[in-house]
Amino acid sequence: MALQLGALRDALIDAGARPEMAGKAAEELAAYDDQFEELRQEVREGFAKVRDEFAKADVRISRFEERVEGQFARIHWMMGTLIVPVAAVLGRLLFIH
């Protein structure tokens, strides 16, 4: 005999259903609940996979951001080392009489 929802069976009997029919109805509803539990488990597993993929993507994005910040720092230093000599040459050219 399959799992039954006892309270439902009792309520159906109290409402006037025959005990055999109330038992079958409770068994069917319990079977539907089992099917939904399997579906819920699949959804939970799917969400766990998605959460893991987002975590991996977040790590990759963080690494990329670190590399970009390092590149910007390098570019700033390069610009600084170029601006000083260029300014010196321009100053020398403009203010020579």
N, C-alpha and C positions, 0 to 999 in steps of 0.2 A: 504494500500500500504506500502510495506517495505521501510526501509531506502535505499536511493540511493546515489551513489557517483556522484554528479551533474557534476563535471568537466569531469569525465570519460564519462558520458552520452552525454554531449555536444561535447566532442572530437570524440566519435563514430559517432554522427550525422554529424559532419563536415567531417568525413572520408567517409561518404556515406551510413552509416547504416540507416535503417528505425528507426524512433523515438520509436516505440513500442519495437523493438529488442534491441535498445540501452538502453532503460529503463530496460528491463529484465536483460540484461548483467550487468548493474550497480547494480541492486538489488542483483543478485547472488554474485557479488564480495563483496558487503557490507555484505552479510550473511557470506561469508568466513572470512571476517575481524572480524566479531563478534565471530565466532568460535575460531579464533586465539586469540582473546582477553580473552576468557574463559580459553584457554590453558595457556596464559601468566599469568593469575591470579593464576591458579593452581601451576605453576612453582614458582611464587613469594611466595605463601604459603608454598610450599615445602622447598624453601631456608630458609624461616623464621624458620621453624621447625628445620632444620639442624643447623642453626645458634644458636638456643636456646639450642639444644643438645650439641653443641660444648662448649657453655658458661658453661653449667652444668658440662661437663667433665673437663673443665679448672679449675673450682672451686674445684672439687674432686682431681685433680692432685695437685693443690696448697696445699690443706690440707695434702695430702700424703707426699709431699715434706717437709712440715713443721714438720710432725711427724718423717720423716727420719732424718732431720737435728737435731732434738731434741735427737733422739737415738744416733747419731754420737757424739753429745756433751757429752752425758752421758758415752759413751764408752771411749771417750778421758779422761774424769775425772777418770774413773775406771782404765784405763791403767796407768795414771799418779800416782795414789795412789798405784798401784802394783809395778811399776818400781822402785820407790824410796826405799822401804824396800828390794826388791830383790837386788838392787845395793849395798845397805848397807851390806847385808848378804854376798854377793859375795866379796865385798871389804874386809870385816872382815876375810873371809876364805882364800882369796888369800894373804893377807898381814900379816897374823899372822905368827910369827916365833917361 
